[in-house]
Amino acid sequence: MKASSVIRHLLVSQTRQKLIGIFFTQPNEIFYVRQLVRLAEEEINSVRRELENLKSANILESEWRGNRLFYWANKSNPLFSNLLVIAHKIYGLGQKLQEKKSGQIRLLACDYSFLAGEIKAKNTIDFIIVGDISAKEVDPVAKSEEQKYQREINYMIMDKSELQVRRLKRDPFIVDFFLNCPLVIIGSPKDIL
């Protein structure tokens, strides 16, 4: 069963699914209710109800600014990193890459600070793809992510054997990346190691 089907069964409310996708694929953004209604393409009462549910679960925070109530993802929630993974599996980077039908991705691992929208050193890797997908297929997705994050994105594509060789040679990029406990969006590390 695909991850998106599992999440749809777990999170029964379609509005809640869409809101989690909006907030956790853009965790540094703040949104007001009417903006969320347009982005989610759902009824205003449904959006308001789900915003209150997510706020009462401490998943979102809110604040009045002028005459608008703004909401944003609560980064101190213990489920924050899990929600980043879920959102990117269904609506973000994982979903965009899985739409590329020609290549098979065995693993998509992303740096936590990349998904959380945090600023970091320029020479670090944002995500690694292990599988048989070409750079020509990944490049448009990376370019769209660069526009979203408004910065250059560094990524690596390799097959399983190349990853194993780099790991055995203790390639500093690979070692640093995996020591930072990346979030796995597609696949499982045990499948490739």
N, C-alpha and C positions, 0 to 999 in steps of 0.2 A: 504494500500500500504506500502511495506517495505521501511525503511529509505534509503537503498541502491538504490532502484528504483527512489525515489524522488530526490536524489542527482544526479543520472545519467541524469534525465530530466533537472535539474537545471544547472548542469555543463555539457554542451554538449560535450566538448572536453574530450575524454577518456584519453589523455595524461595529461591534467590538473588535472583530478581526481586522476590519479596515482601519480603525483608529489605532490599534497596536501597530499595524503596518506603517501608518503615517508617522506616529511618534517615534518608533524605534528604528526606522530607516533614516530618520533625520533627528537624532537625539539632542542636538544643540538648538533646534528651532523651537520657537514659541508660536502658539496658534490661538486664535479666538474662535468662538463658536461658529459664526457664519462662515468663516474660512474653512473650518473642518466639515461643515455641511457640504460645501462645494467640492472639497477634495474627496470626501467619502461618498459623495453622490447618494446620500441618505436623507431621510426626513429629519427636520430639526429636533422634534421631540425624542426621536430615537437616539440621535447624537447626544443630546443633553442627558438623557437617562444613562447612557453608557459612559459618558464623561464622569458622572457622579459615581457610578459603580467602580470605575477605575481609580477615581480619587479616593473613595472610601477604602479601597484595597491598598492604598499608598503607592500605586503604580504611577500616578500622575500627581503633579503639584499644580496649584493655581494661584492667581493673584489678580486683583482688580487694578487696572491702569486706566485712569480716566473713567470712561463709562463702559469699558470692555473688560470682560473676564478672560484672562489668558491662561492657557494650559501648556505644560511641558512635561517631558519624561523625568521621573524621579530617579536620578543616578545613584542615590543612596539605598534604593530598594534592593534587597538581597536577590531578587529575580531579574535585576536589570540586564545582566549579561545573557541570561537565558532568553529573555524577551528580544534582545538584539539578534540572537541566533534564529529564533522563530520568525521574526519580521523579515530577516534577510533570506530565509529559506523560501518564504512565500511571496514577498513583494520586492525584495531588494536584489542584491548581487547574485545570490544563489538562483533565484528565479530567472533573472536575465540570462545567466550562463546556461541554465538548463533548457532555455528556449532554443539555443543553438543545437540543433538536432544532429549535426554531422559528426561531432566528436563526443567521446565518452569521458566524463569527469569522474575519477575515482575518489578524489579528495579536493575539497576547497577549504583551505584553512586561512583565516583572516586574523590579523593582529588586532587585539582588543582595542587599542587606542585608535586604530583606523575606523573600526565600526562605531566607536563611541564619539568620533569626531574630534578627538584631542589632537593638539599640535605636537609633532615629534620631529626628531632629526630627519634630515632629507635623505640620508643614505640607508635608511632602513626599508625593509620589505613590508608592504601592506598586506599582500595576500599571495599564497602559493597554490597553484593548480597542478595536481598530479593526474595524468590521464593522457589520452590521445586526442587533444583538441589543438588547433593551430592558433598561432598568435594573431592571424588574420581574423579569426572569429572572436577572439577575446578583446582585441584592440578597440572596437567600437563601444563595447561595454565599459572598458576602462576609461575611455574618453568621456562617456556620459557620467561616470562616477567622478571624474576630475571636475566636471562642471558643477556637480552637486556639492562636492567638498571644497571647491575653489582652490585646488592645489594639485600638483603633480602626484600621480599614483605610481608606485613601484610594485611590480609583480613579477613572478617567475612561473614559467610553464615547463614541466618536465614529465617524463614518463617514470614509472615505478623503478626501473633499473637505474636511471640517472639519479633519482633521489637516494637510492641505496648506496651508490658509488660516492655521491657527495657526502652522505652521512658517515660512511666509513673513512673518508679522507678528512673528516671533521671540517668541512667547508664552513668558514666563519659566518657566512650569511645564513646558512641552514641552521647551524647550532644556535646562533642568537635568536633566530625566528622561533624555533621550537622551545628554547629555554624561557621565552616570554609567554608560554602557555596560550597559544593562539586558540581562537574559537573556531570550531569545526562546523561549517555550514552544509557541506555535502560530504557524504562518505564517513569513514571512520579511520583514525590513524592505524588501528590494528590491521586493517585490510592492506596497508601498503608497507608497513615496517617489518 
